[in-house]
Amino acid sequence: MENSKSRLIKVTEHLCSVFMKALPAYSCRKSKHTYRQHQLAVIWCLMKYLKTNYRGVVELLELMPAMRQAIELERLPHFTSINKFFLRTGTHVLHSVLETAAGMFTGNTFTVAIDATGYSSSCASRHYLWRIGLGSYTRRKYVKLSISVCTGTQCIIAAKARLGPRNDNIDFSGLARKSASLNPTFIVADKGYDSEANHDLARSLGMNPVIPLKKNKYGTVRKFQRRKMLLEFDEAVYDRRPLVETVNSVMKRLMGSWVNSRSIIHQRKEVLGMCIVYNVHRYVSISLTCWMISTEPVTHR
């Protein structure tokens, strides 16, 4: 039965569906056509989902015939094939796949929340650094991921990754424009995104901004749109903003708070891939919850 499948099988099947819609079957007309692109993409996503490496995920698939059947693998690829697929895949392709994954969720998008978080460039903990004599060493460079989240379904609508530390404000415009395609009523962000340009952009896109205001040393607020926000600030809507932090927390607990890639180009692609995996995981979680609380009678065979 469909509902008797394990969560991992469901995640795998939905990953296959998402990538098949967004990717062509093969990267080149003259390639060997041994593996289709969505198969290699799903294996890479399972590697992140299971917190393993390229060799580890191939070894796990060797022990899981049901997983190989879900991916429609006749034989297992060499781990370098998965790595080469990841290296040649462009960032624009992953943005397209993320948009497809966000399209799985139905319902009205009433409120959109924007926030950013950081991913370490190494999995070494502070305790390990202290043990090897680098206790005072702090990494200045990390991957900064800004996301736009639908607070109703907690799915990621759009994402932007860059090298940190950087100001949160510079990614607001792109995320707001991509989120406007869902026609949300409100867009929520913390005080770090407060600026006249952001308020003006949100209103021009048909969204009502709910962003706390930064006051100057005299305690006054300048500019027209920001003064308007001072009068129209909705506390009840702003209380939805912590849900974007919940999404960031779930992603880090699910797949780790670090990236394994070395160059910033591949680090950006890695965190975008993690956003895709999170959306599919969230969709499966909602589906299982709806099935568990269903009021339809159960038919026993």
C-alpha positions as CSV (number, residue, x, y, z in Angstrom):
1,M,0.0,0.0,0.0
2,E,1.1,3.6,-0.7
3,N,0.9,4.7,3.0
4,S,2.8,1.7,4.3
5,K,6.0,2.8,2.6
6,S,8.8,4.1,4.7
7,R,9.6,7.8,4.9
8,L,12.9,7.3,3.2
9,I,11.2,5.6,0.2
10,K,8.7,8.4,0.0
11,V,11.4,11.1,0.1
12,T,13.3,9.2,-2.7
13,E,10.2,8.9,-4.9
14,H,9.3,12.6,-4.6
15,L,12.9,13.6,-5.3
16,C,12.8,11.6,-8.5
17,S,9.6,13.3,-9.4
18,V,10.9,16.8,-8.8
19,F,14.2,16.3,-10.7
20,M,12.5,14.5,-13.6
21,K,10.3,17.6,-14.1
22,A,13.2,20.1,-13.9
23,L,16.1,18.3,-15.6
24,P,16.6,16.8,-19.1
25,A,17.3,13.1,-19.2
26,Y,20.9,13.5,-20.2
27,S,23.4,16.4,-20.0
28,C,24.7,15.8,-23.5
29,R,23.4,14.2,-26.7
30,K,26.7,12.3,-27.1
31,S,27.1,11.2,-23.5
32,K,27.2,7.5,-22.6
33,H,23.5,7.5,-21.4
34,T,24.4,5.1,-18.7
35,Y,22.6,7.1,-16.0
36,R,20.0,9.7,-16.3
37,Q,20.5,13.0,-14.7
38,H,17.7,12.7,-12.2
39,Q,19.1,9.4,-10.9
40,L,22.5,11.0,-10.1
41,A,20.8,14.0,-8.6
42,V,18.6,11.9,-6.3
43,I,21.7,9.9,-5.1
44,W,23.4,13.2,-4.3
45,C,20.4,14.4,-2.3
46,L,20.2,11.1,-0.4
47,M,23.9,11.6,0.5
48,K,23.0,14.9,2.2
49,Y,19.8,13.5,3.7
50,L,21.6,10.5,5.2
51,K,24.6,12.7,6.3
52,T,27.1,10.5,4.5
53,N,29.7,10.9,1.8
54,Y,30.0,9.9,-1.9
55,R,31.4,6.4,-1.1
56,G,29.0,5.9,1.8
57,V,25.8,6.6,-0.1
58,V,26.8,4.1,-2.9
59,E,27.5,1.5,-0.2
60,L,24.1,2.1,1.4
61,L,22.3,1.8,-1.9
62,E,24.1,-1.5,-2.5
63,L,22.3,-2.8,0.7
64,M,18.9,-1.3,-0.2
65,P,17.2,-2.9,-3.2
66,A,14.0,-1.0,-2.5
67,M,15.9,2.3,-2.8
68,R,17.5,1.2,-6.1
69,Q,14.1,0.2,-7.4
70,A,12.6,3.6,-6.5
71,I,15.5,5.3,-8.4
72,E,15.2,2.8,-11.2
73,L,18.9,1.9,-11.0
74,E,19.9,-1.2,-12.9
75,R,23.5,-0.9,-11.6
76,L,25.2,1.4,-9.1
77,P,27.3,4.3,-10.4
78,H,30.8,4.8,-9.2
79,F,31.0,7.5,-6.6
80,T,33.0,9.8,-8.9
81,S,30.1,9.9,-11.3
82,I,27.9,11.5,-8.6
83,N,30.6,14.0,-7.8
84,K,31.1,14.9,-11.5
85,F,27.4,15.4,-11.9
86,F,27.4,17.8,-8.9
87,L,30.4,19.7,-10.3
88,R,29.0,20.3,-13.7
89,T,25.5,21.3,-12.5
90,G,24.9,25.0,-12.6
91,T,23.4,27.2,-9.9
92,H,20.6,28.3,-12.2
93,V,19.6,24.7,-12.6
94,L,19.3,24.2,-8.8
95,H,17.2,27.4,-8.5
96,S,14.8,26.0,-11.2
97,V,14.6,22.6,-9.3
98,L,13.9,24.5,-6.0
99,E,11.1,26.4,-7.7
100,T,9.7,23.0,-8.9
101,A,9.9,21.6,-5.3
102,A,8.1,24.6,-3.9
103,G,5.4,24.1,-6.4
104,M,4.4,20.8,-4.8
105,F,2.7,22.7,-1.9
106,T,-0.8,23.9,-2.4
107,G,-2.9,26.5,-0.6
108,N,-2.8,30.3,-0.4
109,T,0.4,31.9,0.7
110,F,-0.8,34.5,3.2
111,T,2.5,35.4,4.8
112,V,6.1,35.1,3.6
113,A,9.0,35.4,6.0
114,I,12.7,36.2,5.1
115,D,15.8,35.5,7.2
116,A,19.4,34.4,6.8
117,T,21.7,31.9,8.5
118,G,25.3,30.7,8.2
119,Y,26.9,27.4,7.3
120,S,30.4,26.6,8.4
121,S,33.0,25.8,5.8
122,S,34.2,22.9,7.9
123,C,32.6,20.3,10.2
124,A,35.4,20.7,12.8
125,S,33.8,21.7,16.2
126,R,35.1,24.4,18.5
127,H,36.1,21.7,21.0
128,Y,38.2,20.0,18.4
129,L,39.9,23.3,17.5
130,W,40.6,23.8,21.2
131,R,42.1,20.3,21.6
132,I,44.6,20.8,18.8
133,G,45.6,24.2,20.1
134,L,43.5,26.5,17.9
135,G,41.1,27.6,20.6
136,S,41.4,31.2,19.7
137,Y,41.0,30.6,16.0
138,T,37.7,31.8,14.5
139,R,36.6,31.4,10.9
140,R,35.7,34.6,9.3
141,K,34.5,33.1,6.1
142,Y,31.3,31.0,5.9
143,V,28.4,30.4,3.5
144,K,25.5,32.7,4.2
145,L,22.0,31.4,3.1
146,S,19.1,33.8,2.8
147,I,15.7,32.1,2.3
148,S,12.1,33.1,1.7
149,V,9.6,30.8,3.5
150,C,5.8,30.4,3.3
151,T,4.8,30.5,7.0
152,G,1.7,28.4,6.3
153,T,3.4,25.3,4.9
154,Q,7.0,26.2,6.0
155,C,8.3,25.5,2.5
156,I,11.3,27.4,1.0
157,I,10.1,29.5,-1.9
158,A,13.4,31.1,-2.9
159,A,17.0,31.0,-1.7
160,K,20.2,33.0,-2.2
161,A,23.6,31.8,-1.1
162,R,26.8,33.9,-1.0
163,L,30.1,34.1,0.9
164,G,29.7,35.6,4.4
165,P,29.8,37.7,6.4
166,R,27.6,40.1,4.4
167,N,24.7,42.4,5.1
168,D,21.3,40.7,5.1
169,N,19.8,43.7,3.3
170,I,21.4,43.0,-0.1
171,D,19.3,39.8,-0.7
172,F,15.9,41.2,0.2
173,S,15.1,42.5,-3.2
174,G,15.7,39.2,-5.1
175,L,13.8,37.1,-2.5
176,A,10.9,39.5,-2.4
177,R,10.6,39.5,-6.2
178,K,10.6,35.7,-6.4
179,S,8.1,35.4,-3.5
180,A,5.7,37.9,-5.2
181,S,4.8,35.3,-7.8
182,L,2.7,33.6,-5.1
183,N,0.7,36.8,-4.4
184,P,1.3,36.8,-0.6
185,T,-0.5,39.4,1.5
186,F,2.3,40.1,4.0
187,I,6.1,39.9,3.9
188,V,7.8,39.7,7.3
189,A,11.5,40.2,8.2
190,D,13.5,41.3,11.2
191,K,15.0,44.7,11.9
192,G,18.1,44.0,9.9
193,Y,16.0,44.4,6.7
194,D,14.6,47.8,7.6
195,S,15.2,50.3,4.8
196,E,13.0,52.7,2.8
197,A,13.9,50.9,-0.4
198,N,12.7,47.5,1.0
199,H,9.4,49.0,2.3
200,D,8.9,50.7,-1.1
201,L,9.7,47.6,-3.1
202,A,7.4,45.3,-1.0
203,R,4.5,47.7,-1.5
204,S,5.2,48.0,-5.3
205,L,5.0,44.2,-5.5
206,G,1.6,44.1,-3.9
207,M,2.8,43.0,-0.4
208,N,2.4,44.7,2.9
209,P,5.8,44.8,4.7
210,V,5.9,44.0,8.4
211,I,9.4,45.0,9.4
212,P,10.4,46.5,12.8
213,L,12.0,49.9,12.5
214,K,15.5,51.0,13.4
215,K,15.5,54.3,15.2
216,N,18.3,56.8,15.2
217,K,20.1,58.1,18.3
218,Y,17.3,60.7,18.7
219,G,14.6,58.0,18.7
220,T,13.0,59.3,15.5
221,V,12.0,57.6,12.2
222,R,12.6,59.3,8.8
223,K,11.3,58.6,5.3
224,F,7.6,58.3,4.2
225,Q,7.3,54.5,3.9
226,R,9.1,53.8,7.3
227,R,6.8,56.3,9.1
228,K,3.8,54.6,7.5
229,M,5.2,51.3,8.8
230,L,5.3,52.8,12.3
231,L,1.5,53.4,12.2
232,E,0.6,50.1,10.5
233,F,2.9,47.6,12.2
234,D,0.9,44.4,12.9
235,E,2.2,42.4,15.9
236,A,0.0,39.4,15.1
237,V,1.5,39.1,11.6
238,Y,5.0,39.7,12.9
239,D,4.6,36.8,15.3
240,R,4.8,34.5,12.2
241,R,8.4,35.5,11.6
242,P,10.0,32.9,13.9
243,L,8.8,30.1,11.6
244,V,11.6,31.0,9.1
245,E,14.1,30.4,12.0
246,T,12.4,27.1,12.6
247,V,13.1,26.1,8.9
248,N,16.7,27.1,9.4
249,S,16.9,25.0,12.5
250,V,15.3,22.0,10.9
251,M,17.6,22.1,8.0
252,K,20.7,22.1,10.2
253,R,19.4,19.3,12.4
254,L,18.5,17.3,9.4
255,M,21.6,17.7,7.2
256,G,24.2,19.5,9.4
257,S,25.3,23.0,9.9
258,W,28.4,22.8,7.6
259,V,29.2,22.3,3.9
260,N,31.8,19.8,2.6
261,S,32.7,21.6,-0.6
262,R,35.9,23.7,-0.7
263,S,35.2,26.4,-3.3
264,I,32.5,29.0,-2.8
265,I,30.9,28.2,-6.1
266,H,30.2,24.6,-5.0
267,Q,29.4,25.6,-1.5
268,R,26.6,27.8,-2.9
269,K,25.3,24.8,-4.9
270,E,25.5,22.5,-1.9
271,V,23.3,24.7,0.3
272,L,20.8,25.2,-2.6
273,G,20.6,21.4,-2.9
274,M,20.0,21.2,0.9
275,C,17.0,23.5,0.4
276,I,15.6,21.2,-2.2
277,V,16.0,18.2,0.1
278,Y,14.3,20.1,2.9
279,N,11.3,21.0,0.7
280,V,10.8,17.3,-0.2
281,H,11.2,16.2,3.4
282,R,8.7,18.8,4.5
283,Y,6.2,17.7,1.9
284,V,6.5,14.1,2.9
285,S,6.1,15.0,6.6
286,I,2.9,17.0,5.8
287,S,1.5,14.1,3.7
288,L,2.1,11.6,6.5
289,T,0.6,13.8,9.1
290,C,-2.6,14.3,7.0
291,W,-2.8,10.6,6.5
292,M,-2.5,9.9,10.2
293,I,-5.3,12.3,11.2
294,S,-7.6,11.3,8.3
295,T,-11.2,10.7,9.2
296,E,-11.9,8.3,6.4
297,P,-12.6,4.8,7.5
298,V,-9.9,2.2,7.1
299,T,-10.7,-0.7,4.8
300,H,-9.1,-4.0,5.9
301,R,-8.4,-6.6,3.3
